[in-house]
Amino acid sequence: MLSKGELFLASKCVNKASDNTKEKLCALLADKLDSGYKLEKINSIESLERIRNIGAGIIVKALNDKNKYVRCKAAETLGNVEFKESVDLLICALNDENEDVRAEAAIALGKIRSEKAVESLICLLKDEYVYVRLGTIFALGEIKVKKAVEPLVDALNDEDEDVRVYAVEALRKIKPDRMWEKMGFISDDEEDINTLDKVSIVIENSNLEMAVGPTICALKNEDRYMRLGTAENFREVNQEEVIEMLFRLLKDEDEDIRWKTAQLLGTLKLEKAIDPLISILNDESANVRAYTAQALGQIRSEKAVKPLINVLKDESEFVREFVAESLGNICTVKNRAQLEDLLASKNEFTSNTAFKILYEIEKEERSKIVLFKDEKFLKT
C-alpha cells in the first residue's frame, strides 16, 4: 500500500505493521502536512493519530498551521492520544486567535491531565466564547488540582447555563485535599474509600466554605436547571449546611426539583429528613408524593408509618404503589395492630396492602421460629 501511495488506507492497518513501517508511513504523511490543501492536511492528521505516539510527534507542528481548521484538528488529536510532549505547544495554543482552537487546546490539556497548564487554563475561564469556557472547565475538572477550586466557584455565577452546570461537575470531581470526602462526598475509588478512616476529621488549615460553598451556591442559584442539576449530581452530601438547603428545596416552586430532592434525601437515608419529607406527602404533584413516600421507605423510620397509611387512599395509582412498597419496607411485627385495623378498610387497595404486609411479617416470624426452634428465645 505504501508503494502505491495509499497512505490513508495503510494507516488503518498500522496496528499490524512493524515500527520500521510505521516510521516510513509517518515520514510520508509528514510530507502531506505541507500540502496546500486543507482536507489533505486534516486527513494526514487523522492517519497519524492511528500511529499514536510516533505519529503525534509529527502532528505537533500542525499547531502552527495557517489554517484554523488544521490547528483545531491537531489540538484535538494530540488530546486523543494524550501526547505529553505536546503540553508546551498546547499551552501556547490557548492564546490562539481562533476560539475553536483555544477550546480544543484546553480540552486536550485536560485529557493529558497536565498540571503545568493549570495557570493558563484559569486565565481562560474569562474567555468571551462559551465553548472555550466549557472546554477549560472540563480540563480543570480532569486535572483535579485544588488551585482550580476558587476560580470554578466563581464560574458558578457565569451568565451561561451550560458553563454553570459544567462548573458544578468539575468541582465535584476535584475534591480538594479530600475535603469533599470528609464532608460526605464518597470517592468512587475503592482505595480512597478504604483510606478514609485514616484521614483526620478535623480540618485545621482548610477553608471549609471552599469545600461546601460550590454546593450551596448552586442550590441558591436562581436558575432552575442549576438547582435541578445540583439535586441530581450531589448524591453523597452529608454536610449540615448543605442538607438544610436541601430541606428548603423540598418547597421549591418547581415540582421536578422537589421530587429530585426527595429522592436524594432517600438515598442519603437521613433520620433528620423524616419530618421535612412527611410535610410534603400531600404535595400537589403526584411525582413529589410518590418519591417522597419512596424516600421514607428507604430511611425506614417507624415515625413514617402513620403518615404513609394516610396516603394509601391517594387518587394516583402511581403514588399508592410507592406507598405500599415503603410500608412493606418499614413495617415489622410491632406494626401488626395498625395493619390489622386496615384489613377492615372499605378501600380495597388499603386492605389488600395490609394483608400482603401482614402475610410477609407472619412468614418472617415463622421462619425465625423454624430457624431457632425456640419461640421463648425469640420473645426475649
Salt bridges, closest charged atoms under 4 A:
ASP34 OD1 - LYS61 NZ 3.75
GLU40 OE2 - LYS32 NZ 3.28
GLU46 OE2 - LYS73 NZ 3.52
ASP65 OD2 - LYS41 NZ 2.88
GLU76 OE1 - LYS73 NZ 3.86
ASP88 OD1 - LYS116 NZ 2.51
ASP96 OD2 - ARG71 NE 2.81
GLU119 OE2 - LYS147 NZ 3.02
ASP127 OD2 - ARG102 NE 2.89
GLU142 OE1 - ARG113 NH2 2.96
GLU142 OE2 - LYS173 NZ 2.77
ASP158 OD2 - ARG133 NE 2.94
ASP177 OD2 - LYS146 NZ 3.21
GLU181 OE2 - ARG178 NH1 3.95
ASP192 OD1 - ARG178 NH2 3.27
ASP223 OD2 - ARG164 NH2 2.18
GLU232 OE2 - LYS260 NZ 3.05
GLU236 OE1 - ARG172 NH2 3.66
GLU240 OE2 - LYS272 NZ 2.63
ASP252 OD2 - ARG227 NE 2.85
ASP254 OD2 - ARG224 NE 2.54
ASP256 OD2 - ARG224 NH2 2.56
ASP275 OD1 - LYS303 NZ 2.73
ASP283 OD2 - ARG258 NE 2.89
ASP314 OD2 - ARG289 NE 2.72
GLU360 OE1 - LYS363 NZ 3.55
GLU362 OE1 - ARG336 NH2 3.31
GLU362 OE2 - ARG366 NE 3.58
GLU365 OE2 - LYS368 NZ 3.50
